[in-house]
Amino acid sequence: MYVARTLEGFFRKAAAQFPVMLVVGARQVGKTTFLQHLREAKRSYVTLDDPLVLNLARRDPALFLQRFPPPVLIDEIQYAPELLPYIKMEVDRRRVTGLFWLTGSQQFHLMKGVSESLAGRIGIVQLLGLSRRERIGQGRSSRPFLPTPKEIRKRTEAKKGTTLADLYRIIWRGAFPAIALAGGADRDLFYSSYVQTYLQRDVRDLARVGDEMSFLRFLRAAAARTGRLLNMAELARDADVAPNTAKNWISILQTSGIVYLLEPYHTNFTKRIVKSSKLYFLDTGLCSWLTEWTSPKTLEAGAMTGAILETWVVSEILKSWCHNGHRSSFYFYRDKDQKEIDLLILQDGTIYPLEIRKTASPGTEAVRHFPILEKLGHPVGPGGVICLATASLPLTDMTSSIPVDAI
């Protein structure tokens, strides 16, 4: 079953502008399904997961392109970077748009080859897991999230009324289409297989991990810190690896679409702001599996309940921007006096502040740190508290409670 993705509209526009389009993202987020749905009948499809096809692409790239001429969709292009110079030559010879559609799961090495071979000729878009809007059939109409009263009203018109149990079931199962759309699928088996595949294929190529158990232990330690400030020394100690190794592995998790690092907001005038990033897993189902929560109910009642909710909200807001082709200007605020604001969206010079709380009735104390933003030198727009409330109600003149149904 195909679920309409928000990225469709932006991808079509970009594909009409560039001769080569590349969709990047973690494994199993639906890159191939997405492009298979969009491709025209005349566009052939070939995957480099096929060993015989991969051998041809590496051994004789010119013959490969004769056998699979454009327009063509080439899946898992990172396995054959040898093709990129030949794609460049074909693009320069034909000088038309829409020749090559590519997918790639390893961004680090892939981007290096792309920047060297296809600069100015390629449009690059990122696909993340299914968003909540996509799941409820509003993928094509979803817009970047901003906490303005008009946007919140529009997003809550349907009055879906997501219950606490439903919300944590979504969080616990995660956003990979294969598990999110198949209620009867074995979630534990999926994530166990996913991690093994990820370890054996992507991580070995990127990090040359010698001890798979060490990396799995590191993954679990990182997942336990989702929604928290990233303390690399503490993470390395708990995972029993060297600090440089931990730094390298976090970079790999980031470039392969497993985690997202939220940067602190800072200017030359705010030297007292904490400079560490906050760590978020981009898929809450994978995070929940790694931290061994066996059911949505135990996850909701457990020690990670607030952190996993914050992780889900941040990832959903990120999807709303990324899948519309917009670069996200997201930050958090925290100073050395422990005054913190969970999320700042910077748009057109205006800061929109957000807190994320597991409560149905937030009070003004949840937004008590928002006035600090006045000193940052940017206008401060509407903000609020994303929470489990059933309706949006004002907290102050510029803030309100924001139901999770608005995400």
C-alpha positions in Angstrom: 0.0 0.0 0.0 1.4 3.4 -1.0 0.9 6.4 1.3 1.1 9.8 -0.4 4.3 11.5 0.8 4.6 15.2 1.4 7.9 15.3 -0.6 6.1 14.5 -3.9 5.3 18.1 -4.8 8.8 19.4 -4.1 10.4 16.5 -5.9 8.4 17.0 -9.1 9.4 20.7 -9.2 13.1 19.9 -8.6 13.0 17.0 -11.2 11.8 19.5 -13.8 14.9 21.6 -13.1 17.8 19.2 -12.7 19.1 16.4 -15.0 19.9 14.2 -12.0 17.8 13.8 -8.8 19.1 12.0 -5.7 16.9 10.9 -2.8 18.8 10.2 0.4 17.7 8.8 3.7 18.1 5.9 6.1 17.3 2.4 5.0 13.6 1.4 4.9 12.2 4.9 4.9 10.5 4.3 1.6 12.9 5.9 -1.0 12.5 3.2 -3.6 8.7 3.0 -3.2 8.5 6.8 -3.4 10.3 7.0 -6.7 8.7 3.8 -8.1 5.3 5.6 -7.5 6.4 8.8 -9.3 8.3 7.3 -12.2 6.9 7.4 -15.7 6.3 4.3 -17.7 9.3 5.1 -19.9 11.7 5.3 -17.0 13.4 2.0 -16.4 14.4 0.7 -12.9 17.6 -1.0 -11.8 18.9 -1.8 -8.4 22.6 -2.1 -7.4 21.5 -4.6 -4.7 21.7 -7.2 -7.5 25.3 -8.6 -7.4 25.4 -9.1 -11.2 24.2 -5.6 -11.9 26.5 -4.2 -9.4 29.5 -6.0 -10.9 28.7 -4.6 -14.3 28.3 -1.1 -12.9 31.7 -1.3 -11.2 33.6 -3.1 -13.9 32.2 -1.3 -17.0 30.2 1.8 -16.2 30.0 2.8 -19.8 28.4 -0.5 -20.8 26.1 -0.3 -17.8 24.7 3.0 -19.1 24.3 1.5 -22.5 22.3 -1.4 -21.1 20.3 0.9 -18.8 20.0 4.2 -20.7 18.2 7.2 -19.3 15.6 8.0 -18.2 16.4 5.5 -15.5 16.0 5.1 -11.8 19.1 3.6 -10.2 18.6 2.3 -6.6 21.5 2.3 -4.0 23.9 4.3 -6.1 26.4 4.5 -3.2 27.5 0.9 -4.1 28.9 2.0 -7.5 30.5 5.5 -7.3 32.3 4.6 -10.5 29.0 5.4 -12.3 29.0 9.1 -11.3 31.6 10.4 -13.8 29.8 8.6 -16.6 26.5 10.0 -15.5 28.1 13.5 -15.6 29.3 12.8 -19.2 25.8 11.6 -20.3 24.2 14.7 -18.7 26.6 17.1 -20.4 26.0 15.4 -23.7 22.2 15.5 -23.6 21.6 18.7 -21.6 18.0 17.9 -20.7 16.3 17.5 -17.3 15.0 14.3 -15.7 17.6 11.9 -17.0 18.7 10.1 -13.8 16.8 9.4 -10.6 19.0 8.0 -7.8 18.6 6.7 -4.3 21.3 6.4 -1.6 21.4 5.2 2.0 24.9 6.2 2.9 25.3 10.0 2.7 28.9 10.4 3.9 30.8 8.8 1.0 28.0 9.3 -1.4 28.0 13.1 -1.0 31.7 13.3 -1.5 31.4 11.6 -4.9 28.4 13.7 -5.8 30.1 16.9 -5.0 33.1 16.0 -7.1 31.2 14.6 -10.1 27.8 16.2 -10.3 28.0 19.7 -8.8 25.4 22.0 -10.4 23.8 19.1 -12.2 22.0 17.3 -9.3 19.1 18.1 -7.0 19.3 16.4 -3.6 16.3 15.8 -1.3 16.0 13.9 2.0 13.3 11.5 2.8 12.6 10.6 6.5 10.1 8.1 7.9 6.4 8.5 7.6 5.0 11.6 9.3 1.7 11.7 11.2 0.2 13.8 8.5 1.1 11.3 5.9 -0.4 8.4 7.9 -3.8 10.2 8.2 -3.9 10.9 4.5 -2.8 14.5 4.5 0.6 14.1 3.1 0.1 16.1 -0.1 -1.4 19.0 1.8 1.0 19.1 4.7 2.9 22.4 5.2 6.0 23.3 7.3 4.8 23.6 11.0 4.8 27.0 12.6 2.9 27.7 15.9 0.8 30.6 14.6 -2.8 30.7 15.7 -4.0 30.4 12.1 -1.8 27.3 11.4 -2.9 25.6 14.6 -6.6 26.2 13.9 -6.1 24.7 10.4 -4.3 21.7 11.6 -6.8 20.9 14.4 -10.0 21.3 12.2 -10.3 17.6 11.7 -10.5 17.0 15.5 -9.0 13.6 15.3 -8.6 13.5 19.1 -5.5 11.2 19.4 -5.6 9.4 22.7 -2.6 8.9 25.0 -2.7 5.2 24.2 -2.9 5.8 20.4 0.0 8.3 20.6 2.4 6.0 22.4 1.4 3.1 20.1 2.5 5.3 17.1 5.7 6.3 19.0 6.5 2.7 20.0 6.0 1.2 16.6 7.9 4.0 14.8 7.8 5.6 11.3 9.4 3.0 9.0 6.6 2.3 6.5 7.1 -1.5 6.7 6.2 -1.5 10.3 4.0 1.6 10.7 1.5 0.6 8.0 1.3 -3.1 8.9 -0.3 -3.4 12.3 0.1 -7.2 12.4 3.9 -7.1 11.6 6.2 -8.3 14.3 7.8 -5.1 15.5 10.7 -6.7 17.5 11.6 -8.9 14.5 11.7 -5.9 12.2 14.0 -3.8 14.3 16.2 -6.7 15.2 16.7 -7.5 11.5 17.0 -3.8 10.7 19.9 -3.3 13.2 21.7 -6.3 12.0 21.4 -5.2 8.3 22.4 -1.7 9.3 25.5 -3.0 11.2 26.5 -5.4 8.5 26.1 -3.2 5.4 26.3 0.5 6.2 28.3 0.8 9.4 31.0 -1.6 8.3 31.5 0.4 5.1 31.5 3.7 6.9 33.3 3.0 10.2 35.0 -0.4 9.7 33.5 -1.6 13.0 35.5 -4.5 14.2 33.4 -5.5 17.2 29.7 -5.4 16.3 28.7 -5.9 19.9 30.6 -2.7 20.9 28.7 -0.8 18.3 25.3 -2.3 19.4 26.1 -1.3 22.9 26.9 2.2 21.7 23.6 2.4 19.8 21.7 1.4 23.0 23.6 4.0 25.1 22.9 6.7 22.5 19.2 5.7 22.3 18.9 6.1 26.1 20.0 9.7 25.7 17.5 10.8 23.2 16.1 14.2 24.0 19.1 15.1 26.2 22.3 17.2 25.9 25.0 15.2 24.2 27.8 14.6 26.6 30.3 12.7 24.4 32.6 11.7 27.3 29.7 10.3 29.3 28.4 8.4 26.3 31.8 7.0 25.5 32.3 5.8 29.1 28.9 4.1 29.2 29.4 2.4 25.9 33.0 1.5 26.9 34.6 3.0 23.8 37.2 5.7 23.3 35.9 9.3 23.1 37.2 9.7 19.5 35.4 6.5 18.6 32.1 7.8 20.1 32.5 11.0 18.2 33.1 9.2 14.9 30.1 6.8 15.5 27.8 9.7 16.3 28.8 11.3 13.1 28.0 8.1 11.2 24.6 7.8 12.9 23.9 11.4 11.9 25.0 11.1 8.2 23.1 7.9 7.8 19.9 9.4 9.0 19.6 7.6 12.3 20.0 10.5 14.7 19.5 14.3 14.5 21.6 16.8 16.4 19.8 19.9 17.5 22.2 22.8 17.8 22.0 25.4 20.6 21.0 28.9 19.5 23.8 31.4 20.0 24.9 34.8 18.8 27.9 37.0 19.6 25.8 38.6 22.4 24.8 35.4 24.2 28.1 33.9 25.4 26.5 32.3 28.5 24.5 29.8 26.3 25.4 26.1 26.6 27.2 24.9 23.4 26.5 21.2 23.5 24.0 19.8 21.0 20.8 17.8 21.9 20.6 14.3 20.5 17.4 12.9 19.0 16.7 9.6 17.3 14.8 10.2 14.1 12.7 7.0 14.5 11.1 6.6 17.9 10.3 2.9 17.2 14.0 2.1 16.7 14.9 4.1 19.8 12.2 2.3 21.9 13.4 -1.1 20.7 17.1 -0.3 21.5 16.1 0.8 25.0 14.0 -2.4 25.4 10.5 -1.1 26.1 8.3 -4.1 25.4 5.0 -2.3 24.8 3.5 1.1 24.3 2.0 1.0 27.8 5.4 0.4 29.5 7.0 3.1 27.4 4.3 5.6 28.3 4.6 4.8 32.0 8.4 4.5 32.1 11.3 6.8 32.8 11.7 7.8 29.1 8.1 8.8 28.6 8.8 12.6 28.4 12.0 12.3 26.4 10.5 10.0 23.8 7.5 12.3 23.4 9.9 15.2 22.9 11.8 13.1 20.4 8.7 12.3 18.4 7.5 15.9 18.3 10.9 17.2 17.1 11.1 14.5 14.4 7.5 15.3 13.2 8.2 19.0 13.0 11.5 18.3 11.2 9.6 16.1 8.7 7.1 18.8 8.0 9.9 21.1 6.8 12.3 18.6 5.2 9.5 16.9 3.1 8.5 20.3 1.8 12.0 20.9 0.6 12.8 23.6 3.2 16.0 23.7 5.2 15.1 23.7 8.8 16.5 26.5 11.1 15.8 24.7 14.4 17.6 25.4 17.7 17.2 25.0 21.4 18.0 27.5 24.1 19.8 26.7 27.3 22.0 28.9 29.4 24.3 28.3 32.3 21.5 29.3 34.7 19.6 26.2 33.5 17.0 28.3 31.7 15.9 26.2 28.8 13.4 26.3 25.8 13.0 23.0 24.0 12.7 24.2 20.4 13.2 27.5 18.5 12.1 27.7 14.9 13.8 30.6 13.2 11.9 31.7 10.1 12.4 35.0 8.2 14.2 36.5 11.1 11.5 35.7 13.6 11.9 33.2 16.5 9.0 30.9 17.3 9.5 29.2 20.7 8.1 25.9 21.7 8.0 23.7 24.8 7.1 20.0 24.7 5.3 18.6 27.8 3.5 15.4 28.7 0.5 17.1 30.2 -3.1 17.9 29.2 -3.3 21.2 31.0 0.0 23.2 30.8 0.2 26.4 32.9 2.1 29.7 32.4 5.1 28.2 34.2 5.8 26.1 31.0 6.5 29.3 29.1 8.2 31.3 31.9 11.6 31.3 30.1 10.2 32.7 26.8 10.8 36.4 27.7 14.6 35.6 27.8 14.4 35.5 23.9 13.8 39.2 23.7 17.5 39.9 24.3 18.6 37.8 21.3 18.0 40.5 18.8 15.3 38.8 16.8 11.5 39.5 16.8 9.7 36.8 18.8 6.6 35.3 17.2 3.8 33.2 18.6 4.8 30.1 20.5 3.4 27.7 22.9 3.4 24.3 24.6 2.9 21.2 22.5 1.1 18.9 24.8 -1.8 16.4 25.2 -4.5 19.0 25.4 -7.6 18.4 23.3 -7.9 22.1 22.2 -5.6 25.1 21.8 -6.1 27.6 24.6 -4.2 30.8 25.3 -1.6 30.8 28.0 -0.3 34.4 27.5 -0.8 37.1 24.9 1.7 35.3 22.6 1.5 31.7 23.7 -1.0 28.9 23.8 -1.4 25.2 24.4 -0.9 23.2 21.2 -2.5 19.8 20.9 -0.3 17.0 19.5 -3.0 16.7 16.8 -1.7 20.0 15.4 1.7 18.3 14.6 
